[in-house]
Structures are given as structure tokens and as C-alpha cells.
């Protein structure tokens, strides 16, 4: 079912609208790329840190490190605890 919009059929305006949407998407992607390329080094470093700390490898690494820390400080393996505050 085609309806009229501003005197034109929907089928007539659809290609025009698709072209506009595609043009806008390309403009937004180009702007995003330009902004990304112009970031100062501080922002690039912050982005790298955020990418690492925001993934599960970071979580697993900390679980292992703190797990080993706790187990070693419990004295279960005949090792004298090295963290006096534990």
C-alpha cells in the first residue's frame, strides 16, 4: 500500500530517503575517524587502559593474582605469610 507524502508516493520518496540516510552515515563515520585520528596522546593512552580494564582478561588476571596472594598468606603450603596485614 503506497501512501502519499507531499504529493509523492512512498515508493518515490524511499530512494531519496535512503540516499540521504547513507550520506549522513558516511559523514558521521568520516567525522568519527577524523576525531579519532586527532586525539591527543593522553586520550589514546586512556582509551587503551579502558579497553584493557573493561574486558574479562583483566578480571581473570586479578582473580588469579589475588587468589594466589590469599592462598600463599593462609600458610597452607608451609610458606610463612608475607603480608603482615593479612
PDB file of N, CA, C and O in Angstrom:
ATOM      1  N   UNK A   1       0.839  -1.172   0.000  1.00  0.00           N
ATOM      2  CA  UNK A   1       0.000   0.000   0.000  1.00  0.00           C
ATOM      3  C   UNK A   1       0.888   1.241   0.000  1.00  0.00           C
ATOM      4  O   UNK A   1       1.681   1.440   0.920  1.00  0.00           O
ATOM      5  N   UNK A   2       0.762   2.038  -0.987  1.00  0.00           N
ATOM      6  CA  UNK A   2       1.537   3.273  -1.084  1.00  0.00           C
ATOM      7  C   UNK A   2       0.684   4.436  -0.613  1.00  0.00           C
ATOM      8  O   UNK A   2      -0.470   4.572  -1.021  1.00  0.00           O
ATOM      9  N   UNK A   3       1.243   5.264   0.235  1.00  0.00           N
ATOM     10  CA  UNK A   3       0.534   6.460   0.664  1.00  0.00           C
ATOM     11  C   UNK A   3       1.243   7.664   0.087  1.00  0.00           C
ATOM     12  O   UNK A   3       2.399   7.584  -0.326  1.00  0.00           O
ATOM     13  N   UNK A   4       0.533   8.785   0.062  1.00  0.00           N
ATOM     14  CA  UNK A   4       1.128   9.999  -0.495  1.00  0.00           C
ATOM     15  C   UNK A   4       1.779  10.819   0.609  1.00  0.00           C
ATOM     16  O   UNK A   4       1.216  10.996   1.690  1.00  0.00           O
ATOM     17  N   UNK A   5       2.973  11.315   0.318  1.00  0.00           N
ATOM     18  CA  UNK A   5       3.684  12.210   1.217  1.00  0.00           C
ATOM     19  C   UNK A   5       4.121  13.392   0.373  1.00  0.00           C
ATOM     20  O   UNK A   5       4.898  13.237  -0.570  1.00  0.00           O
ATOM     21  N   UNK A   6       3.623  14.574   0.712  1.00  0.00           N
ATOM     22  CA  UNK A   6       3.930  15.786  -0.043  1.00  0.00           C
ATOM     23  C   UNK A   6       3.668  15.612  -1.541  1.00  0.00           C
ATOM     24  O   UNK A   6       4.432  16.103  -2.372  1.00  0.00           O
ATOM     25  N   UNK A   7       2.599  14.922  -1.873  1.00  0.00           N
ATOM     26  CA  UNK A   7       2.228  14.762  -3.267  1.00  0.00           C
ATOM     27  C   UNK A   7       2.976  13.654  -3.987  1.00  0.00           C
ATOM     28  O   UNK A   7       2.736  13.435  -5.175  1.00  0.00           O
ATOM     29  N   UNK A   8       3.879  12.943  -3.306  1.00  0.00           N
ATOM     30  CA  UNK A   8       4.628  11.855  -3.924  1.00  0.00           C
ATOM     31  C   UNK A   8       4.237  10.539  -3.264  1.00  0.00           C
ATOM     32  O   UNK A   8       3.832  10.508  -2.102  1.00  0.00           O
ATOM     33  N   UNK A   9       4.360   9.497  -3.993  1.00  0.00           N
ATOM     34  CA  UNK A   9       4.125   8.169  -3.453  1.00  0.00           C
ATOM     35  C   UNK A   9       5.312   7.781  -2.560  1.00  0.00           C
ATOM     36  O   UNK A   9       6.428   8.257  -2.769  1.00  0.00           O
ATOM     37  N   UNK A  10       5.066   6.904  -1.551  1.00  0.00           N
ATOM     38  CA  UNK A  10       6.150   6.413  -0.694  1.00  0.00           C
ATOM     39  C   UNK A  10       7.261   5.791  -1.517  1.00  0.00           C
ATOM     40  O   UNK A  10       8.440   5.969  -1.210  1.00  0.00           O
ATOM     41  N   UNK A  11       6.892   5.064  -2.561  1.00  0.00           N
ATOM     42  CA  UNK A  11       7.910   4.401  -3.382  1.00  0.00           C
ATOM     43  C   UNK A  11       8.794   5.419  -4.091  1.00  0.00           C
ATOM     44  O   UNK A  11       9.943   5.117  -4.410  1.00  0.00           O
ATOM     45  N   UNK A  12       8.277   6.619  -4.342  1.00  0.00           N
ATOM     46  CA  UNK A  12       9.078   7.663  -4.967  1.00  0.00           C
ATOM     47  C   UNK A  12      10.046   8.308  -3.982  1.00  0.00           C
ATOM     48  O   UNK A  12      11.146   8.699  -4.371  1.00  0.00           O
ATOM     49  N   UNK A  13       9.656   8.426  -2.709  1.00  0.00           N
ATOM     50  CA  UNK A  13      10.496   9.102  -1.716  1.00  0.00           C
ATOM     51  C   UNK A  13      11.477   8.156  -1.045  1.00  0.00           C
ATOM     52  O   UNK A  13      12.471   8.612  -0.478  1.00  0.00           O
ATOM     53  N   UNK A  14      11.229   6.853  -1.092  1.00  0.00           N
ATOM     54  CA  UNK A  14      12.102   5.896  -0.421  1.00  0.00           C
ATOM     55  C   UNK A  14      13.540   5.961  -0.937  1.00  0.00           C
ATOM     56  O   UNK A  14      14.457   6.018  -0.119  1.00  0.00           O
ATOM     57  N   UNK A  15      13.785   5.956  -2.247  1.00  0.00           N
ATOM     58  CA  UNK A  15      15.173   6.049  -2.706  1.00  0.00           C
ATOM     59  C   UNK A  15      15.837   7.363  -2.287  1.00  0.00           C
ATOM     60  O   UNK A  15      17.022   7.381  -1.952  1.00  0.00           O
ATOM     61  N   UNK A  16      15.085   8.452  -2.306  1.00  0.00           N
ATOM     62  CA  UNK A  16      15.641   9.734  -1.873  1.00  0.00           C
ATOM     63  C   UNK A  16      16.047   9.669  -0.405  1.00  0.00           C
ATOM     64  O   UNK A  16      17.125  10.125  -0.026  1.00  0.00           O
ATOM     65  N   UNK A  17      15.173   9.098   0.411  1.00  0.00           N
ATOM     66  CA  UNK A  17      15.445   8.999   1.848  1.00  0.00           C
ATOM     67  C   UNK A  17      16.630   8.077   2.103  1.00  0.00           C
ATOM     68  O   UNK A  17      17.464   8.371   2.960  1.00  0.00           O
ATOM     69  N   UNK A  18      16.718   6.975   1.380  1.00  0.00           N
ATOM     70  CA  UNK A  18      17.842   6.057   1.551  1.00  0.00           C
ATOM     71  C   UNK A  18      19.152   6.753   1.201  1.00  0.00           C
ATOM     72  O   UNK A  18      20.158   6.550   1.880  1.00  0.00           O
ATOM     73  N   UNK A  19      19.152   7.558   0.168  1.00  0.00           N
ATOM     74  CA  UNK A  19      20.354   8.297  -0.210  1.00  0.00           C
ATOM     75  C   UNK A  19      20.768   9.290   0.858  1.00  0.00           C
ATOM     76  O   UNK A  19      21.954   9.447   1.147  1.00  0.00           O
ATOM     77  N   UNK A  20      19.798   9.951   1.435  1.00  0.00           N
ATOM     78  CA  UNK A  20      20.083  10.922   2.498  1.00  0.00           C
ATOM     79  C   UNK A  20      20.645  10.218   3.723  1.00  0.00           C
ATOM     80  O   UNK A  20      21.618  10.674   4.324  1.00  0.00           O
ATOM     81  N   UNK A  21      20.024   9.103   4.086  1.00  0.00           N
ATOM     82  CA  UNK A  21      20.491   8.349   5.252  1.00  0.00           C
ATOM     83  C   UNK A  21      21.915   7.849   5.020  1.00  0.00           C
ATOM     84  O   UNK A  21      22.762   7.962   5.906  1.00  0.00           O
ATOM     85  N   UNK A  22      22.183   7.300   3.844  1.00  0.00           N
ATOM     86  CA  UNK A  22      23.533   6.812   3.536  1.00  0.00           C
ATOM     87  C   UNK A  22      24.554   7.941   3.571  1.00  0.00           C
ATOM     88  O   UNK A  22      25.656   7.767   4.092  1.00  0.00           O
ATOM     89  N   UNK A  23      24.196   9.091   3.024  1.00  0.00           N
ATOM     90  CA  UNK A  23      25.100  10.243   3.044  1.00  0.00           C
ATOM     91  C   UNK A  23      25.399  10.662   4.478  1.00  0.00           C
ATOM     92  O   UNK A  23      26.546  10.949   4.819  1.00  0.00           O
ATOM     93  N   UNK A  24      24.368  10.698   5.316  1.00  0.00           N
ATOM     94  CA  UNK A  24      24.561  11.096   6.710  1.00  0.00           C
ATOM     95  C   UNK A  24      25.423  10.093   7.471  1.00  0.00           C
ATOM     96  O   UNK A  24      26.266  10.481   8.280  1.00  0.00           O
ATOM     97  N   UNK A  25      25.214   8.811   7.212  1.00  0.00           N
ATOM     98  CA  UNK A  25      26.027   7.792   7.876  1.00  0.00           C
ATOM     99  C   UNK A  25      27.484   7.945   7.472  1.00  0.00           C
ATOM    100  O   UNK A  25      28.373   7.889   8.321  1.00  0.00           O
ATOM    101  N   UNK A  26      27.737   8.139   6.182  1.00  0.00           N
ATOM    102  CA  UNK A  26      29.110   8.319   5.718  1.00  0.00           C
ATOM    103  C   UNK A  26      29.744   9.561   6.339  1.00  0.00           C
ATOM    104  O   UNK A  26      30.918   9.537   6.710  1.00  0.00           O
ATOM    105  N   UNK A  27      28.980  10.641   6.455  1.00  0.00           N
ATOM    106  CA  UNK A  27      29.503  11.865   7.064  1.00  0.00           C
ATOM    107  C   UNK A  27      29.831  11.640   8.537  1.00  0.00           C
ATOM    108  O   UNK A  27      30.850  12.125   9.029  1.00  0.00           O
ATOM    109  N   UNK A  28      28.971  10.906   9.241  1.00  0.00           N
ATOM    110  CA  UNK A  28      29.223  10.626  10.660  1.00  0.00           C
ATOM    111  C   UNK A  28      30.444   9.735  10.845  1.00  0.00           C
ATOM    112  O   UNK A  28      31.242   9.960  11.755  1.00  0.00           O
ATOM    113  N   UNK A  29      30.598   8.733   9.995  1.00  0.00           N
ATOM    114  CA  UNK A  29      31.755   7.845  10.080  1.00  0.00           C
ATOM    115  C   UNK A  29      33.042   8.624   9.781  1.00  0.00           C
ATOM    116  O   UNK A  29      34.049   8.452  10.468  1.00  0.00           O
ATOM    117  N   UNK A  30      33.003   9.467   8.768  1.00  0.00           N
ATOM    118  CA  UNK A  30      34.182  10.278   8.429  1.00  0.00           C
ATOM    119  C   UNK A  30      34.548  11.207   9.582  1.00  0.00           C
ATOM    120  O   UNK A  30      35.726  11.355   9.906  1.00  0.00           O
ATOM    121  N   UNK A  31      33.557  11.827  10.197  1.00  0.00           N
ATOM    122  CA  UNK A  31      33.805  12.735  11.329  1.00  0.00           C
ATOM    123  C   UNK A  31      34.400  11.974  12.509  1.00  0.00           C
ATOM    124  O   UNK A  31      35.335  12.442  13.160  1.00  0.00           O
ATOM    125  N   UNK A  32      33.841  10.789  12.774  1.00  0.00           N
ATOM    126  CA  UNK A  32      34.343   9.957  13.879  1.00  0.00           C
ATOM    127  C   UNK A  32      35.801   9.575  13.637  1.00  0.00           C
ATOM    128  O   UNK A  32      36.617   9.623  14.558  1.00  0.00           O
ATOM    129  N   UNK A  33      36.133   9.194  12.396  1.00  0.00           N
ATOM    130  CA  UNK A  33      37.506   8.818  12.048  1.00  0.00           C
ATOM    131  C   UNK A  33      38.447  10.009  12.193  1.00  0.00           C
ATOM    132  O   UNK A  33      39.558   9.866  12.704  1.00  0.00           O
ATOM    133  N   UNK A  34      38.007  11.181  11.745  1.00  0.00           N
ATOM    134  CA  UNK A  34      38.826  12.387  11.867  1.00  0.00           C
ATOM    135  C   UNK A  34      39.082  12.711  13.335  1.00  0.00           C
ATOM    136  O   UNK A  34      40.214  13.007  13.717  1.00  0.00           O
ATOM    137  N   UNK A  35      38.037  12.658  14.158  1.00  0.00           N
ATOM    138  CA  UNK A  35      38.194  12.916  15.593  1.00  0.00           C
ATOM    139  C   UNK A  35      39.137  11.903  16.236  1.00  0.00           C
ATOM    140  O   UNK A  35      39.965  12.261  17.074  1.00  0.00           O
ATOM    141  N   UNK A  36      39.005  10.637  15.839  1.00  0.00           N
ATOM    142  CA  UNK A  36      39.852   9.579  16.385  1.00  0.00           C
ATOM    143  C   UNK A  36      41.324   9.821  16.028  1.00  0.00           C
ATOM    144  O   UNK A  36      42.206   9.630  16.866  1.00  0.00           O
ATOM    145  N   UNK A  37      41.585  10.237  14.797  1.00  0.00           N
ATOM    146  CA  UNK A  37      42.956  10.484  14.353  1.00  0.00           C
ATOM    147  C   UNK A  37      43.570  11.718  14.997  1.00  0.00           C
ATOM    148  O   UNK A  37      44.794  11.827  15.069  1.00  0.00           O
ATOM    149  N   UNK A  38      42.757  12.637  15.461  1.00  0.00           N
ATOM    150  CA  UNK A  38      43.255  13.885  16.050  1.00  0.00           C
ATOM    151  C   UNK A  38      43.311  13.871  17.574  1.00  0.00           C
ATOM    152  O   UNK A  38      43.542  14.911  18.192  1.00  0.00           O
ATOM    153  N   UNK A  39      43.102  12.707  18.187  1.00  0.00           N
ATOM    154  CA  UNK A  39      43.134  12.635  19.648  1.00  0.00           C
ATOM    155  C   UNK A  39      44.545  12.881  20.171  1.00  0.00           C
ATOM    156  O   UNK A  39      45.522  12.429  19.573  1.00  0.00           O
ATOM    157  N   UNK A  40      44.649  13.596  21.286  1.00  0.00           N
ATOM    158  CA  UNK A  40      45.966  13.759  21.913  1.00  0.00           C
ATOM    159  C   UNK A  40      46.426  12.420  22.512  1.00  0.00           C
ATOM    160  O   UNK A  40      45.620  11.513  22.724  1.00  0.00           O
ATOM    161  N   UNK A  41      47.716  12.317  22.778  1.00  0.00           N
ATOM    162  CA  UNK A  41      48.300  11.071  23.282  1.00  0.00           C
ATOM    163  C   UNK A  41      47.667  10.651  24.614  1.00  0.00           C
ATOM    164  O   UNK A  41      47.509   9.458  24.875  1.00  0.00           O
ATOM    165  N   UNK A  42      47.306  11.621  25.452  1.00  0.00           N
ATOM    166  CA  UNK A  42      46.705  11.286  26.744  1.00  0.00           C
ATOM    167  C   UNK A  42      45.393  10.525  26.562  1.00  0.00           C
ATOM    168  O   UNK A  42      45.121   9.560  27.277  1.00  0.00           O
ATOM    169  N   UNK A  43      44.590  10.966  25.609  1.00  0.00           N
ATOM    170  CA  UNK A  43      43.321  10.281  25.357  1.00  0.00           C
ATOM    171  C   UNK A  43      43.545   8.902  24.764  1.00  0.00           C
ATOM    172  O   UNK A  43      42.804   7.968  25.072  1.00  0.00           O
ATOM    173  N   UNK A  44      44.556   8.760  23.917  1.00  0.00           N
ATOM    174  CA  UNK A  44      44.861   7.442  23.340  1.00  0.00           C
ATOM    175  C   UNK A  44      45.291   6.466  24.431  1.00  0.00           C
ATOM    176  O   UNK A  44      44.885   5.304  24.427  1.00  0.00           O
ATOM    177  N   UNK A  45      46.116   6.946  25.370  1.00  0.00           N
ATOM    178  CA  UNK A  45      46.550   6.101  26.488  1.00  0.00           C
ATOM    179  C   UNK A  45      45.346   5.730  27.350  1.00  0.00           C
ATOM    180  O   UNK A  45      45.187   4.571  27.733  1.00  0.00           O
ATOM    181  N   UNK A  46      44.500   6.712  27.654  1.00  0.00           N
ATOM    182  CA  UNK A  46      43.318   6.450  28.461  1.00  0.00           C
ATOM    183  C   UNK A  46      42.390   5.446  27.778  1.00  0.00           C
ATOM    184  O   UNK A  46      41.825   4.576  28.439  1.00  0.00           O
ATOM    185  N   UNK A  47      42.232   5.561  26.463  1.00  0.00           N
ATOM    186  CA  UNK A  47      41.403   4.615  25.719  1.00  0.00           C
ATOM    187  C   UNK A  47      41.978   3.205  25.784  1.00  0.00           C
ATOM    188  O   UNK A  47      41.233   2.235  25.922  1.00  0.00           O
ATOM    189  N   UNK A  48      43.297   3.088  25.685  1.00  0.00           N
ATOM    190  CA  UNK A  48      43.938   1.771  25.759  1.00  0.00           C
ATOM    191  C   UNK A  48      43.731   1.140  27.127  1.00  0.00           C
ATOM    192  O   UNK A  48      43.413  -0.045  27.229  1.00  0.00           O
ATOM    193  N   UNK A  49      43.908   1.926  28.166  1.00  0.00           N
ATOM    194  CA  UNK A  49      43.704   1.419  29.527  1.00  0.00           C
ATOM    195  C   UNK A  49      42.253   1.005  29.715  1.00  0.00           C
ATOM    196  O   UNK A  49      41.976  -0.045  30.296  1.00  0.00           O
ATOM    197  N   UNK A  50      41.339   1.808  29.237  1.00  0.00           N
ATOM    198  CA  UNK A  50      39.916   1.500  29.370  1.00  0.00           C
ATOM    199  C   UNK A  50      39.555   0.225  28.626  1.00  0.00           C
ATOM    200  O   UNK A  50      38.779  -0.589  29.127  1.00  0.00           O
ATOM    201  N   UNK A  51      40.116   0.042  27.421  1.00  0.00           N
ATOM    202  CA  UNK A  51      39.846  -1.181  26.666  1.00  0.00           C
ATOM    203  C   UNK A  51      40.323  -2.407  27.439  1.00  0.00           C
ATOM    204  O   UNK A  51      39.628  -3.422  27.477  1.00  0.00           O
ATOM    205  N   UNK A  52      41.515  -2.321  28.062  1.00  0.00           N
ATOM    206  CA  UNK A  52      42.042  -3.468  28.800  1.00  0.00           C
ATOM    207  C   UNK A  52      41.249  -3.721  30.075  1.00  0.00           C
ATOM    208  O   UNK A  52      40.862  -4.857  30.348  1.00  0.00           O
ATOM    209  N   UNK A  53      41.004  -2.678  30.855  1.00  0.00           N
ATOM    210  CA  UNK A  53      40.308  -2.884  32.126  1.00  0.00           C
ATOM    211  C   UNK A  53      38.837  -3.211  31.944  1.00  0.00           C
ATOM    212  O   UNK A  53      38.182  -3.667  32.881  1.00  0.00           O
ATOM    213  N   UNK A  54      38.315  -2.985  30.759  1.00  0.00           N
ATOM    214  CA  UNK A  54      36.905  -3.276  30.512  1.00  0.00           C
ATOM    215  C   UNK A  54      36.663  -4.643  29.906  1.00  0.00           C
ATOM    216  O   UNK A  54      35.560  -4.914  29.431  1.00  0.00           O
ATOM    217  N   UNK A  55      37.673  -5.522  29.908  1.00  0.00           N
ATOM    218  CA  UNK A  55      37.430  -6.847  29.338  1.00  0.00           C
ATOM    219  C   UNK A  55      37.658  -7.935  30.381  1.00  0.00           C
ATOM    220  O   UNK A  55      38.198  -7.675  31.457  1.00  0.00           O
ATOM    221  N   UNK A  56      37.247  -9.134  30.058  1.00  0.00           N
ATOM    222  CA  UNK A  56      37.299 -10.226  31.021  1.00  0.00           C
ATOM    223  C   UNK A  56      38.724 -10.692  31.304  1.00  0.00           C
ATOM    224  O   UNK A  56      38.959 -11.272  32.363  1.00  0.00           O
ATOM    225  N   UNK A  57      39.673 -10.470  30.420  1.00  0.00           N
ATOM    226  CA  UNK A  57      41.062 -10.842  30.702  1.00  0.00           C
ATOM    227  C   UNK A  57      41.563 -10.107  31.950  1.00  0.00           C
ATOM    228  O   UNK A  57      42.295 -10.672  32.763  1.00  0.00           O
ATOM    229  N   UNK A  58      41.165  -8.862  32.087  1.00  0.00           N
ATOM    230  CA  UNK A  58      41.533  -8.076  33.262  1.00  0.00           C
ATOM    231  C   UNK A  58      40.948  -8.708  34.533  1.00  0.00           C
ATOM    232  O   UNK A  58      41.638  -8.826  35.545  1.00  0.00           O
ATOM    233  N   UNK A  59      39.710  -9.099  34.474  1.00  0.00           N
ATOM    234  CA  UNK A  59      39.046  -9.722  35.633  1.00  0.00           C
ATOM    235  C   UNK A  59      39.737 -11.038  35.987  1.00  0.00           C
ATOM    236  O   UNK A  59      40.060 -11.274  37.151  1.00  0.00           O
ATOM    237  N   UNK A  60      39.964 -11.890  34.997  1.00  0.00           N
ATOM    238  CA  UNK A  60      40.601 -13.188  35.250  1.00  0.00           C
ATOM    239  C   UNK A  60      42.002 -13.019  35.813  1.00  0.00           C
ATOM    240  O   UNK A  60      42.404 -13.751  36.717  1.00  0.00           O
ATOM    241  N   UNK A  61      42.741 -12.062  35.285  1.00  0.00           N
ATOM    242  CA  UNK A  61      44.090 -11.797  35.787  1.00  0.00           C
ATOM    243  C   UNK A  61      44.050 -11.429  37.261  1.00  0.00           C
ATOM    244  O   UNK A  61      44.859 -11.924  38.046  1.00  0.00           O
ATOM    245  N   UNK A  62      43.130 -10.579  37.641  1.00  0.00           N
ATOM    246  CA  UNK A  62      43.038 -10.165  39.041  1.00  0.00           C
ATOM    247  C   UNK A  62      42.546 -11.289  39.942  1.00  0.00           C
ATOM    248  O   UNK A  62      42.997 -11.402  41.082  1.00  0.00           O
ATOM    249  N   UNK A  63      41.645 -12.110  39.463  1.00  0.00           N
ATOM    250  CA  UNK A  63      41.185 -13.262  40.256  1.00  0.00           C
ATOM    251  C   UNK A  63      42.371 -14.182  40.556  1.00  0.00           C
ATOM    252  O   UNK A  63      42.531 -14.641  41.688  1.00  0.00           O
ATOM    253  N   UNK A  64      43.190 -14.448  39.561  1.00  0.00           N
ATOM    254  CA  UNK A  64      44.352 -15.320  39.764  1.00  0.00           C
ATOM    255  C   UNK A  64      45.352 -14.672  40.716  1.00  0.00           C
ATOM    256  O   UNK A  64      45.808 -15.315  41.662  1.00  0.00           O
ATOM    257  N   UNK A  65      45.697 -13.416  40.481  1.00  0.00           N
ATOM    258  CA  UNK A  65      46.689 -12.735  41.325  1.00  0.00           C
ATOM    259  C   UNK A  65      46.228 -12.687  42.774  1.00  0.00           C
ATOM    260  O   UNK A  65      46.981 -13.057  43.674  1.00  0.00           O
ATOM    261  N   UNK A  66      45.000 -12.238  43.010  1.00  0.00           N
ATOM    262  CA  UNK A  66      44.525 -12.134  44.391  1.00  0.00           C
ATOM    263  C   UNK A  66      44.273 -13.506  45.009  1.00  0.00           C
ATOM    264  O   UNK A  66      44.445 -13.680  46.215  1.00  0.00           O
ATOM    265  N   UNK A  67      43.871 -14.476  44.201  1.00  0.00           N
ATOM    266  CA  UNK A  67      43.697 -15.842  44.708  1.00  0.00           C
ATOM    267  C   UNK A  67      45.015 -16.416  45.199  1.00  0.00           C
ATOM    268  O   UNK A  67      45.084 -16.992  46.284  1.00  0.00           O
ATOM    269  N   UNK A  68      46.068 -16.256  44.393  1.00  0.00           N
ATOM    270  CA  UNK A  68      47.394 -16.741  44.792  1.00  0.00           C
ATOM    271  C   UNK A  68      47.869 -15.989  46.033  1.00  0.00           C
ATOM    272  O   UNK A  68      48.421 -16.590  46.954  1.00  0.00           O
ATOM    273  N   UNK A  69      47.658 -14.698  46.053  1.00  0.00           N
ATOM    274  CA  UNK A  69      48.052 -13.872  47.211  1.00  0.00           C
ATOM    275  C   UNK A  69      47.387 -14.396  48.493  1.00  0.00           C
ATOM    276  O   UNK A  69      48.045 -14.552  49.522  1.00  0.00           O
ATOM    277  N   UNK A  70      46.114 -14.658  48.420  1.00  0.00           N
ATOM    278  CA  UNK A  70      45.372 -15.130  49.591  1.00  0.00           C
ATOM    279  C   UNK A  70      45.847 -16.516  50.010  1.00  0.00           C
ATOM    280  O   UNK A  70      46.105 -16.759  51.189  1.00  0.00           O
ATOM    281  N   UNK A  71      45.961 -17.419  49.048  1.00  0.00           N
ATOM    282  CA  UNK A  71      46.371 -18.787  49.371  1.00  0.00           C
ATOM    283  C   UNK A  71      47.763 -18.812  49.990  1.00  0.00           C
ATOM    284  O   UNK A  71      47.994 -19.528  50.964  1.00  0.00           O
ATOM    285  N   UNK A  72      48.690 -18.041  49.437  1.00  0.00           N
ATOM    286  CA  UNK A  72      50.046 -18.000  49.992  1.00  0.00           C
ATOM    287  C   UNK A  72      50.061 -17.409  51.398  1.00  0.00           C
ATOM    288  O   UNK A  72      50.876 -17.823  52.222  1.00  0.00           O
ATOM    289  N   UNK A  73      49.198 -16.471  51.688  1.00  0.00           N
ATOM    290  CA  UNK A  73      49.173 -15.831  53.003  1.00  0.00           C
ATOM    291  C   UNK A  73      48.365 -16.617  54.027  1.00  0.00           C
ATOM    292  O   UNK A  73      48.346 -16.250  55.202  1.00  0.00           O
ATOM    293  N   UNK A  74      47.701 -17.683  53.611  1.00  0.00           N
ATOM    294  CA  UNK A  74      46.999 -18.535  54.557  1.00  0.00           C
ATOM    295  C   UNK A  74      47.949 -19.517  55.228  1.00  0.00           C
ATOM    296  O   UNK A  74      47.624 -20.079  56.274  1.00  0.00           O
ATOM    297  N   UNK A  75      49.113 -19.727  54.637  1.00  0.00           N
ATOM    298  CA  UNK A  75      50.106 -20.617  55.215  1.00  0.00           C
ATOM    299  C   UNK A  75      49.800 -22.083  54.991  1.00  0.00           C
ATOM    300  O   UNK A  75      50.345 -22.926  55.704  1.00  0.00           O
ATOM    301  N   UNK A  76      48.975 -22.417  54.057  1.00  0.00           N
ATOM    302  CA  UNK A  76      48.570 -23.807  53.810  1.00  0.00           C
ATOM    303  C   UNK A  76      49.700 -24.671  53.271  1.00  0.00           C
ATOM    304  O   UNK A  76      49.670 -25.887  53.458  1.00  0.00           O
ATOM    305  N   UNK A  77      50.662 -24.108  52.633  1.00  0.00           N
ATOM    306  CA  UNK A  77      51.717 -24.881  51.986  1.00  0.00           C
ATOM    307  C   UNK A  77      53.048 -24.772  52.730  1.00  0.00           C
ATOM    308  O   UNK A  77      54.110 -24.997  52.149  1.00  0.00           O
ATOM    309  N   UNK A  78      52.988 -24.436  53.976  1.00  0.00           N
ATOM    310  CA  UNK A  78      54.201 -24.320  54.779  1.00  0.00           C
ATOM    311  C   UNK A  78      55.004 -23.062  54.474  1.00  0.00           C
ATOM    312  O   UNK A  78      56.148 -22.933  54.910  1.00  0.00           O
ATOM    313  N   UNK A  79      54.425 -22.157  53.748  1.00  0.00           N
ATOM    314  CA  UNK A  79      55.099 -20.898  53.437  1.00  0.00           C
ATOM    315  C   UNK A  79      54.652 -19.870  54.463  1.00  0.00           C
ATOM    316  O   UNK A  79      53.459 -19.705  54.718  1.00  0.00           O
ATOM    317  N   UNK A  80      55.623 -19.182  55.046  1.00  0.00           N
ATOM    318  CA  UNK A  80      55.299 -18.160  56.036  1.00  0.00           C
ATOM    319  C   UNK A  80      54.583 -17.015  55.318  1.00  0.00           C
ATOM    320  O   UNK A  80      55.076 -16.521  54.303  1.00  0.00           O
ATOM    321  N   UNK A  81      53.424 -16.587  55.833  1.00  0.00           N
ATOM    322  CA  UNK A  81      52.712 -15.458  55.203  1.00  0.00           C
ATOM    323  C   UNK A  81      53.611 -14.227  55.108  1.00  0.00           C
ATOM    324  O   UNK A  81      54.290 -13.869  56.071  1.00  0.00           O
ATOM    325  N   UNK A  82      53.610 -13.595  53.958  1.00  0.00           N
ATOM    326  CA  UNK A  82      54.482 -12.442  53.720  1.00  0.00           C
ATOM    327  C   UNK A  82      53.757 -11.115  53.873  1.00  0.00           C
ATOM    328  O   UNK A  82      54.385 -10.057  53.838  1.00  0.00           O
ATOM    329  N   UNK A  83      52.444 -11.162  54.042  1.00  0.00           N
ATOM    330  CA  UNK A  83      51.665  -9.925  54.199  1.00  0.00           C
ATOM    331  C   UNK A  83      51.200  -9.858  55.645  1.00  0.00           C
ATOM    332  O   UNK A  83      50.254 -10.550  56.020  1.00  0.00           O
ATOM    333  N   UNK A  84      51.856  -9.025  56.472  1.00  0.00           N
ATOM    334  CA  UNK A  84      51.512  -8.972  57.889  1.00  0.00           C
ATOM    335  C   UNK A  84      50.094  -8.440  58.146  1.00  0.00           C
ATOM    336  O   UNK A  84      49.528  -8.701  59.208  1.00  0.00           O
ATOM    337  N   UNK A  85      49.529  -7.720  57.217  1.00  0.00           N
ATOM    338  CA  UNK A  85      48.189  -7.174  57.439  1.00  0.00           C
ATOM    339  C   UNK A  85      47.097  -8.162  57.049  1.00  0.00           C
ATOM    340  O   UNK A  85      45.909  -7.867  57.184  1.00  0.00           O
ATOM    341  N   UNK A  86      47.504  -9.346  56.558  1.00  0.00           N
ATOM    342  CA  UNK A  86      46.512 -10.298  56.093  1.00  0.00           C
ATOM    343  C   UNK A  86      45.849 -10.997  57.246  1.00  0.00           C
ATOM    344  O   UNK A  86      44.978 -11.842  57.038  1.00  0.00           O
TER     345      UNK A  86
END
